[in-house]
């Protein structure tokens, strides 16, 4: 019985490590279209700080367009300065949501960046 409980404890701790939350974010400057992103952070605050810092190196009005946990985010822009962001469990869904959000403001949109929280 002790051996079974010890095995269960090890498996539970390994599963918890494998399921650790990862965060990412994308920052965007509407005036310059500068963009910054981050991934593989342990918390939302760090992910947003890094994304904004990366964007701020090229613009002074960067804002967090989207943050995401255990998923992906995307930013899409339109031809008439409209933009939108979206989230999804995979890159394809995040891009689809970003384009849908952008099209609410302007006609034609395209994705300028997508990123997943756990990988480059």
C-alpha positions in Angstrom: 0.0 0.0 0.0 2.8 2.4 0.9 4.5 1.7 -2.5 1.2 2.5 -4.3 0.8 5.8 -2.4 4.4 6.8 -3.1 4.0 6.0 -6.8 0.8 8.1 -6.9 2.5 11.0 -5.2 5.4 10.9 -7.7 3.0 10.7 -10.7 0.8 13.5 -9.3 3.8 15.8 -8.8 5.0 15.1 -12.4 1.6 15.8 -13.8 1.5 19.1 -12.0 4.9 20.1 -13.3 3.8 19.2 -16.9 0.6 21.2 -16.5 2.3 24.4 -15.2 0.7 27.5 -16.5 2.7 29.5 -19.1 1.8 33.1 -20.1 2.5 35.2 -23.1 1.5 38.6 -24.3 1.5 40.8 -27.4 1.9 44.6 -27.2 1.0 46.9 -30.1 1.4 50.6 -31.1 -1.5 51.8 -33.1 0.5 54.9 -34.4 3.6 53.1 -35.6 2.4 49.4 -35.9 5.4 48.4 -33.7 4.9 45.2 -31.9 6.4 43.3 -29.1 5.7 39.9 -27.7 6.6 37.4 -25.0 6.1 33.7 -24.2 6.9 31.1 -21.6 6.5 33.3 -18.5 5.3 32.0 -15.1 2.8 34.9 -14.7 0.7 37.4 -16.6 2.6 40.4 -15.2 6.0 39.3 -16.4 4.6 38.4 -19.8 3.0 41.8 -20.2 6.1 43.7 -19.0 8.4 41.9 -21.5 6.0 42.4 -24.4 5.5 46.1 -23.7 9.3 46.6 -23.2 10.0 44.9 -26.6 7.4 47.1 -28.3 8.5 50.3 -26.5 11.9 50.0 -28.1 10.3 51.2 -31.3 7.3 53.3 -30.2 6.0 55.3 -27.2 2.4 54.4 -27.2 2.5 50.6 -26.9 -0.3 48.9 -25.1 -1.0 45.3 -24.3 -3.3 44.1 -27.1 -3.7 40.6 -25.7 -2.4 38.3 -23.0 -2.8 34.5 -22.9 -2.3 31.6 -20.6 -1.8 28.1 -21.9 -2.8 29.1 -25.4 -2.1 31.5 -28.2 -2.8 35.2 -29.0 -2.8 37.2 -32.3 -3.0 40.8 -33.5 -4.5 41.7 -36.8 -4.5 45.1 -38.5 -6.6 46.7 -41.2 -5.9 49.2 -43.9 -7.6 52.0 -42.2 -5.9 51.9 -38.8 -8.3 49.5 -37.3 -7.0 46.5 -35.4 -8.1 43.6 -33.3 -6.7 40.8 -31.2 -7.8 37.3 -30.5 -7.1 34.2 -28.3 -7.3 30.5 -28.9 -6.0 27.2 -27.8 -3.9 27.1 -31.0 -2.4 29.6 -33.4 -5.0 29.1 -36.1 -7.9 29.9 -33.7 -6.1 32.9 -32.3 -5.5 34.3 -35.8 -9.1 33.7 -36.8 -10.4 35.5 -33.7 -8.0 38.4 -34.3 -9.2 38.9 -37.8 -12.8 38.7 -36.7 -12.2 41.3 -34.1 -10.4 43.6 -36.6 -13.1 43.3 -39.2 -15.6 44.9 -36.7 -13.6 48.1 -37.1 -12.4 48.0 -40.7 -12.9 45.9 -43.8 -9.8 44.0 -44.8 -7.4 42.7 -42.1 -4.3 40.6 -41.8 -2.4 39.1 -38.9 0.8 40.9 -38.1 1.8 38.6 -35.1 0.7 35.5 -33.4 2.4 33.7 -30.5 1.7 30.8 -28.2 2.4 31.0 -24.5 4.7 28.0 -24.3 6.9 28.3 -27.4 8.6 30.6 -29.9 
